[in-house]
């Protein structure tokens, strides 16, 4: 299972959350960024529908898989 941590950081004259090296939009306050990060983290853990995935690998072979909608990451918010 994958773990994703959303960290609250100062960014671009305000506050943002950052996950896996990517920044969110900038918020005016730390609390606004924290609230947004908690919302996004909760949504990331929410299960979805099973869906089919078709992809081609570097060697030119095509693959089909079923992505389980229950296979969601664990998320954390770090202030």
Secondary structure, DSSP 8 states (H G I E B T S, - for coil): --EEEEEEEEETTEEEEEETTEE---BSSHHHHHHHHHHHHHHHHS----EEEEEE-TTS-EEEEEE-TT---EEEEE-
